[in-house]
């Protein structure tokens, strides 16, 4: 009923969902009752509702507050490395490129990283793709050796995955705003989250980068050209930092270099 829908929309807050139910007489006070909300981009969220002792023929209104996609991202488990693309197409079809928030668990090799890059707006050769992914949580994922290369430079160098390493150019130029690296990685490679400087006009998209404890090395230009990055916390396990780490990260306001750092490549805050 359109009138009912408009009334529901008018009184609901932006993050509230109002559900109207007409149920047979049943007591659900101690039983789970969920609403499944499906967005156009394929993201869905199960929302628990408060059960009632429903009476026959009586309408009920239940209001629940939805979490944001970042608070409750779509979660995908990749048990076998190299199968992430197949899983996404089977679950979402081409709508997988509309997803904006994703948490991935399991094992990821170069083939998987290549597809994640596409979902985040960049192909393996650095050209643009239609993906809309902006939030990526890899906290419980494992980066493993194997698969095809995930990035190929203009000079023809192909970059492939290594065990427990977020390698060179892994998310270079991607349109991600937030990334949480796997908890078991030990190294971040060169340009891992950088953006190219296109005539001094390109603005990198990252606003939040989570580096886990255990990382001992961060490569050259790792976070360069991310002009919206205001802060980042380096772990106290870090031993070595590459050159020009935060080039043109002009929004950085405060920064702490851990006492564990033994070698700094220099020019860390150039043009900050």
C-alpha positions in Angstrom: 0.0 0.0 0.0 1.7 3.2 -1.2 0.0 5.4 1.4 1.2 3.1 4.2 4.7 3.2 2.7 4.8 7.0 2.6 3.6 7.3 6.2 6.3 4.8 7.2 9.0 6.7 5.4 7.8 10.1 6.7 8.1 9.1 10.4 11.2 6.9 10.2 14.7 8.3 10.9 17.4 7.9 8.2 18.7 4.7 9.9 15.4 3.4 11.2 13.3 0.7 9.6 9.6 0.4 10.4 8.1 -3.0 9.7 4.3 -3.6 9.6 3.1 -7.1 10.2 -0.2 -9.0 10.1 0.4 -12.3 11.7 -1.6 -15.4 12.6 -2.0 -15.8 16.4 1.4 -17.0 17.6 3.6 -16.2 20.6 7.1 -15.1 19.4 8.2 -13.4 22.6 11.0 -15.9 23.2 11.7 -16.8 19.6 13.9 -15.0 17.0 12.2 -12.8 14.5 14.3 -11.2 11.8 13.8 -8.7 8.9 16.1 -9.1 5.9 16.8 -5.8 4.2 18.2 -6.0 0.6 19.7 -2.9 -1.1 20.0 -2.4 -4.8 23.8 -3.0 -4.6 23.2 -6.5 -3.3 24.1 -5.7 0.3 21.8 -7.3 2.8 21.4 -7.0 6.5 19.5 -9.2 8.9 17.9 -7.2 11.7 16.5 -8.8 14.8 13.0 -7.7 15.7 11.3 -7.8 19.1 8.9 -10.7 19.2 5.3 -10.2 20.4 2.3 -12.3 21.3 0.5 -11.7 18.1 -3.3 -11.6 17.9 -5.3 -12.7 14.9 -6.3 -9.9 12.5 -4.4 -7.2 14.4 -1.6 -5.1 12.7 1.7 -4.6 14.4 4.4 -2.0 14.0 8.0 -2.7 14.8 10.8 -0.1 14.6 14.4 -1.1 14.4 17.7 0.8 13.9 19.8 -0.4 11.0 23.6 -0.4 11.2 25.7 1.3 8.5 27.4 -0.8 5.9 30.7 -0.1 7.6 29.3 -1.2 11.0 27.9 -4.4 9.5 29.8 -5.1 6.2 28.9 -7.9 3.8 31.1 -10.8 4.9 32.6 -13.4 2.5 34.7 -16.4 3.4 37.2 -17.6 0.9 38.1 -21.1 2.0 40.1 -21.9 -1.1 42.5 -19.2 -2.4 41.7 -18.2 -5.9 37.9 -18.7 -5.7 36.8 -15.2 -4.5 35.6 -14.1 -8.0 33.5 -17.2 -8.4 32.0 -16.8 -5.0 31.0 -13.2 -5.7 29.5 -13.9 -9.1 27.5 -16.8 -7.8 26.2 -14.7 -4.9 25.7 -11.3 -6.5 26.3 -11.6 -10.2 27.4 -8.3 -11.8 25.9 -6.5 -8.8 29.1 -7.4 -6.8 30.6 -4.2 -8.3 27.9 -2.2 -6.6 28.9 -3.3 -3.1 30.5 -0.5 -1.0 31.5 -2.4 2.2 33.1 -5.8 2.5 34.8 -8.0 5.1 36.8 -10.9 3.7 38.0 -13.9 5.7 39.9 -17.0 4.6 42.7 -17.2 2.0 43.5 -14.7 -0.7 46.1 -15.1 -3.5 46.9 -12.9 -6.5 43.8 -13.9 -8.4 41.6 -12.8 -5.5 43.5 -9.5 -5.0 43.1 -8.7 -8.7 39.3 -9.0 -8.4 39.2 -7.0 -5.1 41.1 -4.2 -7.0 38.3 -4.3 -9.7 35.7 -4.1 -7.0 37.6 -1.0 -5.6 37.6 0.7 -9.0 41.0 -0.3 -10.6 42.0 -3.1 -12.9 45.3 -5.0 -12.7 46.9 -2.6 -15.2 45.9 0.5 -13.2 43.0 1.6 -15.5 39.6 2.4 -14.1 36.9 -0.1 -13.4 33.2 0.4 -12.4 33.6 -1.0 -8.8 32.3 1.0 -5.9 34.0 -0.7 -3.0 35.2 1.9 -0.4 35.4 -0.1 2.9 37.6 -3.3 3.0 38.2 -5.3 6.2 40.9 -8.0 5.8 41.5 -8.4 9.5 40.8 -12.2 9.5 42.1 -12.9 6.0 45.4 -14.6 5.0 47.4 -13.4 2.0 49.1 -16.4 0.5 51.4 -17.1 -2.4 49.8 -18.2 -5.7 47.4 -17.2 -8.5 48.0 -14.6 -11.2 49.6 -11.3 -10.8 47.4 -8.6 -9.2 49.2 -5.6 -10.7 51.3 -4.9 -13.7 53.3 -1.7 -14.0 53.7 0.4 -17.2 57.2 -1.0 -17.5 55.8 -4.5 -17.6 56.7 -5.7 -14.1 54.2 -8.1 -12.7 53.5 -8.2 -8.9 52.3 -11.4 -7.3 51.4 -12.3 -3.7 53.7 -13.5 -1.0 52.7 -15.2 2.3 51.7 -12.7 5.0 52.8 -9.7 2.9 50.7 -6.8 1.6 52.9 -6.5 -1.5 54.0 -3.6 -3.7 51.2 -1.7 -5.4 48.6 -4.0 -3.9 45.9 -1.3 -3.5 47.6 1.4 -5.5 45.1 3.9 -7.0 42.1 2.0 -5.7 39.2 4.1 -4.6 39.1 2.7 -1.1 38.5 5.0 1.9 39.1 2.5 4.7 41.3 -0.6 4.8 42.1 -2.9 7.6 45.1 -5.2 6.8 45.3 -8.8 7.9 46.5 -9.2 11.5 49.2 -11.7 10.5 51.1 -9.6 7.9 54.7 -8.6 8.6 55.4 -6.3 5.7 53.7 -3.5 3.7 55.3 -3.0 0.2 56.1 0.0 -1.9 53.1 2.1 -2.9 50.8 -0.4 -1.2 48.1 2.3 -0.7 49.5 5.2 -2.8 47.8 7.3 -5.5 49.5 8.7 -8.5 50.1 12.4 -8.7 48.3 13.5 -11.9 49.4 17.1 -12.4 49.1 17.8 -8.7 45.3 17.5 -8.9 44.7 13.9 -8.0 43.4 13.4 -4.4 43.9 10.0 -2.9 40.8 8.5 -1.3 42.1 6.8 1.9 40.9 8.3 5.2 41.6 5.3 7.5 44.4 2.7 7.3 44.7 0.1 10.0 48.2 -1.5 10.3 48.4 -4.5 12.6 50.9 -5.2 15.3 53.6 -7.5 13.8 54.4 -5.3 10.8 58.2 -4.7 10.8 58.7 -3.0 7.4 56.8 -0.4 5.3 58.0 0.4 1.8 58.6 3.5 -0.2 55.7 5.8 -1.0 53.4 3.4 0.8 50.7 6.0 1.6 51.7 8.9 -0.8 49.1 11.3 -2.3 46.4 10.6 0.2 45.4 14.2 0.9 42.4 13.2 3.1 44.4 11.0 5.5 44.4 12.8 8.8 46.1 10.2 11.1 47.6 6.8 11.1 49.0 4.6 13.9 52.2 2.7 13.3 52.7 -0.4 15.4 55.5 -0.6 17.9 56.9 -3.6 16.1 58.0 -1.4 13.1 61.7 -1.5 12.4 62.1 0.1 9.0 60.3 2.8 7.0 60.9 3.5 3.3 61.5 6.9 1.7 58.8 9.5 1.2 56.2 7.5 3.1 53.6 10.2 3.4 54.4 12.4 0.4 51.6 15.0 -0.1 49.5 13.6 2.8 48.6 17.2 3.5 45.8 16.5 6.0 48.0 14.8 8.6 47.8 16.7 11.9 49.6 14.5 14.4 52.0 11.7 14.0 54.0 9.4 16.2 57.0 7.4 15.1 57.5 4.4 17.4 60.7 4.0 19.3 61.1 0.6 17.6 62.0 2.2 14.3 65.7 1.7 13.5 65.8 2.9 9.9 64.0 5.8 8.2 64.4 6.2 4.5 64.0 9.9 4.8 61.7 12.6 3.4 58.9 11.0 5.3 56.7 14.1 5.5 57.6 15.8 2.2 54.9 18.2 1.1 52.9 17.6 4.2 
